[in-house]
Amino acid sequence: MTWSKTVAMPVRQVLTGLVLLLLLVAPAQQAVASRKPKPATPVVIEIDISRQVMRVEVNGWSYARWKVSTAAPGYHTPRGSWRPFLLKQMHYSRKYDNSPMPHSIFFLGGYAIHATYSTRQLGRPASHGCIRLHPQNAARLYALVQKHGLRSTRIIIID
């Protein structure tokens, strides 16, 4: 065997190994590169039970801060984080004497964020569990959620 054949054989094997390695690594790099970071939720609605306040952010920017009414003594407003599942321009409560619930944003069973005509009670617990807002604010929030979509909205309720 000549020197050129002795050197050429290992070089060919090394080059073949490098080509195979590149073929294996390239798809993995493409898969990592194609994964885009999950965008932040555009609309975040946070209700602070202890302060009876709602803060709304859109794309990370403060949009509004409004007084709310949550559950009165003997009733319960759930705590947690949800995506809303239903918007209703006008809903009437079957559970509470057909009470009007304008601009309803439902997030858990029968729980919703909605307008109230009892605006003097805003800022203190007064509801049967829903989050009540001033009618103008409820209309603005409803339009905002409608514009961005249910899947792009997060409702967070804290103590």
C-alpha positions in Angstrom: 0.0 0.0 0.0 1.3 3.4 -0.9 1.5 6.4 1.3 -1.2 8.2 -0.6 -3.6 5.3 -0.1 -2.7 5.0 3.5 -3.5 8.7 4.2 -6.5 9.0 1.8 -8.4 6.2 3.5 -8.6 7.7 7.0 -9.2 11.2 5.5 -12.1 9.8 3.4 -13.6 8.2 6.6 -13.3 11.4 8.5 -14.9 13.4 5.8 -17.7 10.8 5.5 -18.2 11.0 9.3 -18.4 14.8 9.2 -20.9 14.8 6.4 -23.1 12.3 8.3 -22.8 14.4 11.4 -23.9 17.6 9.6 -26.8 15.7 8.1 -27.9 14.6 11.6 -27.3 18.0 13.3 -28.9 20.3 10.6 -32.5 19.1 11.1 -32.2 19.5 14.8 -30.9 23.1 14.4 -33.7 23.9 12.0 -36.2 22.5 14.5 -34.8 24.6 17.3 -34.7 27.7 15.0 -38.3 27.2 13.9 -39.6 27.2 17.5 -40.8 30.7 18.1 -41.2 32.0 21.6 -44.8 32.0 22.8 -46.1 35.5 22.7 -47.4 37.0 25.9 -51.1 37.2 26.3 -52.2 40.5 24.8 -55.0 41.3 27.3 -54.5 40.6 31.0 -57.4 41.4 33.4 -56.4 41.2 37.0 -58.9 41.5 39.8 -57.6 42.2 43.3 -60.3 41.1 45.8 -58.8 42.8 48.8 -58.7 46.2 47.1 -61.9 45.7 45.0 -59.9 46.9 41.9 -59.5 45.6 38.4 -56.3 46.4 36.4 -56.2 45.8 32.7 -53.1 45.5 30.6 -52.8 45.4 26.8 -49.6 44.1 25.3 -47.8 44.7 28.6 -49.0 48.4 28.9 -51.4 49.7 31.5 -54.8 50.2 29.9 -57.2 50.8 32.8 -57.8 50.6 36.5 -61.4 50.4 37.7 -63.4 49.8 40.9 -65.3 46.5 41.0 -67.6 44.7 43.3 -66.9 41.0 44.0 -68.7 38.5 46.3 -70.6 39.9 49.3 -70.3 38.0 52.6 -71.8 34.6 52.3 -70.9 34.3 48.6 -67.7 33.4 46.8 -65.7 34.8 43.9 -63.2 32.2 42.7 -59.5 32.8 42.8 -57.2 31.7 40.0 -56.4 32.2 36.3 -58.7 31.5 33.3 -59.3 32.3 29.7 -62.8 33.6 29.1 -65.0 31.2 27.1 -68.1 33.2 26.2 -69.0 36.8 25.5 -72.7 37.9 25.7 -73.8 41.4 25.0 -76.8 40.9 27.3 -77.3 38.0 29.6 -80.1 37.4 32.2 -79.2 35.3 35.2 -81.4 32.2 35.5 -80.0 31.7 39.1 -80.8 35.2 40.4 -84.3 36.3 39.3 -83.4 37.1 35.7 -81.0 39.9 36.8 -79.5 41.7 33.9 -75.8 41.1 33.2 -74.8 43.4 30.4 -71.5 43.0 28.6 -70.8 39.6 30.2 -67.4 37.9 29.9 -67.8 34.4 31.2 -64.7 32.7 32.6 -65.8 29.8 34.9 -69.2 28.2 34.7 -71.7 30.9 35.6 -69.1 33.4 36.8 -68.6 36.5 34.7 -67.3 40.0 34.6 -70.2 42.2 33.7 -71.8 45.6 34.1 -73.9 46.6 37.1 -76.5 49.4 37.5 -75.7 49.5 41.3 -72.7 51.7 40.7 -72.7 53.1 44.2 -71.6 49.7 45.5 -68.5 49.6 43.3 -65.4 49.4 45.4 -66.8 47.0 48.0 -68.0 43.4 48.0 -71.7 43.3 46.9 -72.2 40.6 44.3 -73.2 36.9 44.3 -69.7 36.0 43.0 -69.4 37.7 39.7 -67.1 40.7 39.1 -69.3 43.8 38.6 -68.1 46.9 36.7 -69.5 50.3 35.9 -71.5 50.0 32.6 -69.2 52.2 30.6 -66.1 50.3 31.8 -67.8 46.9 31.2 -68.6 48.0 27.6 -65.0 49.1 27.1 -63.6 45.8 28.5 -66.1 43.8 26.4 -65.0 45.5 23.2 -61.4 45.0 24.1 -61.8 41.3 24.7 -64.0 41.0 21.5 -61.2 42.8 19.5 -58.3 40.7 20.8 -60.2 37.4 21.2 -61.0 35.0 24.0 -57.8 33.0 23.5 -55.7 36.2 23.7 -57.2 37.2 27.1 -56.3 36.1 30.6 -58.4 36.7 33.7 -56.5 36.6 37.0 -58.3 36.9 40.3 -56.1 37.3 43.4 -56.8 38.0 47.2 
